[in-house]
Amino acid sequence: HRPIMLPLNARGVGYTRATRVSLPASVPEYLCRVLDFRSMDFEATLDQMLTLASSDPGRVYKTNFYRKQMKNQWARDDPAFAVAQVLLLSVVAVAYALAFRVDSLSGYLSLILYCVVVDWFLFGCVVATIGWFVANKYLLQSHSHSVAQKVEWLYAFDIHCNAFFPLFLLVHVLQFFLLPILLLKVYPSMILSNLLYAAAFSVYFYITHLGYRALPFLTKTEVYLYPIGVVALAFVLSLFIAPLGVRINATRYCLY
């Protein structure tokens, strides 16, 4: 269900230039704002994280329409959400380093960098770029009576940040507390581990779908749900090949 409380109340009905209040922020401007810690709204960030962890994560996208009217952009111009995720990942990386008895400062730093740069940023850039390209290349609706719109790359990365938070809770936080069980070399542990990862990535792609679905000028956004089928197939396949001696435990695979 899409919010319709604003003048933009149907797919394909665009904003006129008169409604534009400010120019959208560029990626360099967004990065510069990371340095201005005092201007970040962490209270709103906490509220958004709680929403994403709730049974109705799609509500986090309802503010998009207000932002588009007031600032002429769909993406957040406040980097607080991304900064908060980096801080949370750093804390969790330290926790894992302690759990696995890393005994050097370089070991701690390399784990933090891996979690932030590889797990979050590079993964996010790849997924955001693919989602952004697919949306602008294949999913745009064109109407002669509306202003042409395209998906901003920053909005695509915003979607990744939103979708990553529940995944973070499952495969970083919950997994941490279940490590004594998940790391066992037994069949039930393998099933539980793979189920945890399958659920996490399914939620990730579902919230990704909601992010693109919230844009009124896109059509056929259900394509962003297709990866869930691949995730489900991979989980089922892991169950069938395990009795053949090929046990793939997602937790052990990712942590060792």
C-alpha positions in Angstrom: 0.0 0.0 0.0 1.5 3.4 -1.1 1.0 6.6 0.9 -1.4 9.0 -0.9 -1.7 11.9 1.5 0.3 14.3 -0.7 -0.6 15.8 -4.1 1.4 13.0 -5.7 -1.5 10.5 -5.3 -1.1 8.1 -8.2 1.7 6.4 -10.1 2.9 8.5 -13.0 1.7 11.9 -11.6 4.8 14.0 -11.3 5.8 17.2 -9.6 5.9 20.5 -11.4 9.1 22.6 -11.3 7.2 25.1 -9.1 7.2 22.7 -6.2 11.0 22.4 -6.2 12.4 24.2 -3.2 16.1 23.2 -3.3 18.5 21.3 -5.5 19.1 17.7 -4.7 22.3 16.9 -2.8 25.2 15.4 -4.8 27.3 12.5 -3.5 30.2 14.8 -2.6 27.9 17.1 -0.7 26.5 14.1 1.1 30.0 13.0 2.1 30.9 16.5 3.3 27.9 16.4 5.7 29.4 13.3 7.3 31.9 15.6 8.9 29.3 17.8 10.4 28.3 15.6 13.3 26.2 18.2 15.1 23.8 18.5 12.2 22.8 14.9 12.1 19.4 13.8 13.5 20.2 10.6 15.4 16.8 10.6 17.1 15.1 10.3 13.7 17.6 7.6 12.8 16.7 5.6 15.9 13.0 5.9 15.0 13.7 4.6 11.5 15.7 1.7 12.7 12.9 0.7 15.1 10.5 0.9 12.2 12.7 -1.3 10.0 12.8 -3.9 12.8 9.0 -3.8 13.1 6.4 -5.9 11.3 5.7 -2.9 8.9 9.2 -1.8 7.6 7.6 -0.1 4.6 6.5 2.8 6.8 10.1 4.1 6.7 9.6 5.2 3.1 6.5 7.4 3.8 8.7 10.4 4.5 10.0 10.2 0.9 7.1 12.2 -0.5 7.7 15.1 2.0 11.4 15.1 1.2 10.7 15.2 -2.5 8.4 18.2 -2.2 10.6 20.2 0.2 14.1 19.3 -1.1 13.5 17.9 -4.6 15.1 14.6 -3.8 14.0 11.2 -2.7 17.2 10.3 -0.9 18.1 11.3 2.6 20.3 14.4 2.8 21.2 13.6 6.4 23.9 10.9 6.6 23.1 10.1 10.2 21.6 6.7 9.3 24.7 5.6 7.4 27.0 6.9 10.1 25.0 5.0 12.7 25.3 1.8 10.7 29.1 2.3 10.5 29.3 2.8 14.2 27.2 -0.3 14.9 29.2 -2.4 12.6 32.4 -1.3 14.3 31.1 -2.2 17.7 30.0 -5.6 16.5 33.3 -6.2 14.7 35.1 -5.6 18.1 32.7 -8.0 19.8 33.5 -10.7 17.2 37.2 -10.0 17.6 36.9 -10.5 21.3 34.9 -13.7 20.9 37.5 -15.2 18.5 40.4 -13.9 20.7 42.1 -11.6 18.2 45.2 -10.4 20.0 46.5 -7.6 17.9 45.4 -4.0 17.1 45.9 -4.7 13.4 43.5 -7.7 13.7 40.8 -5.5 15.3 41.3 -2.8 12.7 41.2 -5.2 9.8 38.0 -6.8 11.0 36.4 -3.4 11.5 37.5 -2.3 8.0 36.2 -5.6 6.4 32.8 -5.2 8.1 32.4 -1.6 7.1 34.1 -1.4 3.7 33.3 -4.9 2.3 30.2 -6.2 4.0 28.4 -2.8 4.1 29.8 -0.2 1.7 31.1 -2.2 -1.3 28.2 -4.7 -1.1 25.8 -1.7 -0.9 27.4 0.1 -3.8 27.1 -3.0 -6.0 23.5 -3.7 -5.1 22.5 0.0 -5.2 24.1 0.4 -8.7 22.4 -2.7 -10.0 19.0 -1.6 -8.6 19.5 2.0 -9.8 20.4 0.8 -13.3 17.5 -1.6 -13.6 15.0 1.0 -12.4 16.2 3.7 -14.7 16.7 1.4 -17.7 13.6 -0.8 -17.6 11.1 0.3 -15.0 10.4 4.0 -15.6 6.9 5.1 -16.5 6.8 7.9 -19.0 3.8 10.4 -19.2 3.6 13.5 -21.3 1.8 15.4 -18.6 4.4 14.9 -15.9 8.0 15.9 -15.3 10.4 13.2 -16.2 11.9 11.6 -13.1 14.7 9.1 -12.5 15.9 7.1 -9.5 18.8 8.9 -7.8 21.8 6.7 -7.0 21.9 8.1 -3.5 18.3 6.9 -3.0 19.3 3.4 -4.3 22.1 3.4 -1.6 19.5 4.6 0.9 17.4 1.6 0.1 20.5 -0.6 0.7 21.0 1.1 4.1 17.4 0.5 5.1 17.5 -3.1 3.9 20.8 -3.8 5.6 19.7 -3.0 9.1 17.4 -6.1 9.6 20.1 -8.2 7.9 22.6 -6.7 10.4 20.4 -7.6 13.3 20.1 -11.2 12.1 23.5 -12.2 10.7 25.7 -9.9 12.9 23.9 -9.5 16.2 21.6 -12.5 16.6 24.3 -14.8 15.1 26.8 -13.5 17.6 24.7 -14.8 20.5 24.0 -18.1 18.7 27.7 -18.8 17.9 28.1 -21.7 20.4 25.3 -23.5 18.5 25.8 -22.4 15.0 29.5 -23.3 14.9 28.9 -26.9 15.9 29.7 -29.4 13.1 26.3 -31.1 13.3 23.4 -31.2 10.8 20.9 -29.2 13.0 23.5 -26.4 13.4 23.9 -26.2 9.7 20.2 -26.0 9.1 19.8 -23.2 11.7 22.7 -21.3 10.3 21.5 -21.5 6.7 18.0 -20.7 7.7 19.2 -17.6 9.6 21.1 -16.3 6.5 18.2 -17.2 4.2 15.8 -15.2 6.3 18.2 -12.3 6.6 18.8 -12.0 2.9 15.1 -12.5 2.1 14.2 -9.6 4.4 17.0 -7.6 2.7 15.5 -8.1 -0.7 12.0 -7.6 0.5 12.8 -4.1 2.0 14.7 -3.3 -1.2 11.6 -4.1 -3.2 9.6 -1.8 -0.9 12.0 1.0 -1.5 11.6 1.0 -5.2 7.9 0.2 -5.0 7.5 3.5 -3.0 8.5 5.5 -6.1 5.3 6.4 -8.0 7.1 6.6 -11.4 8.3 3.0 -11.4 6.4 0.0 -12.6 7.0 -3.8 -12.3 9.0 -3.3 -9.1 8.3 -6.9 -8.2 11.5 -7.8 -10.1 13.4 -6.9 -6.9 11.7 -9.8 -5.2 13.2 -12.4 -7.6 16.4 -12.8 -5.6 14.4 -14.2 -2.7 13.6 -17.2 -4.9 17.4 -17.7 -5.5 17.9 -17.5 -1.7 15.2 -20.0 -1.0 16.6 -22.4 -3.7 20.1 -22.1 -2.2 18.7 -23.0 1.2 16.8 -26.0 0.0 19.8 -27.2 -2.0 22.0 -27.0 1.1 19.6 -29.5 2.8 19.7 -31.9 -0.1 23.5 -32.0 -0.6 24.3 -32.3 3.1 23.5 -36.0 3.3 25.9 -36.5 0.4 28.7 -35.2 2.5 28.7 -31.6 1.4 27.7 -29.6 4.4 27.8 -25.9 3.9 27.3 -24.0 7.2 26.9 -20.3 6.3 28.2 -19.2 9.7 31.3 -21.3 9.5 31.8 -20.3 5.9 31.6 -16.6 6.6 33.6 -16.6 9.9 36.5 -18.9 9.0 
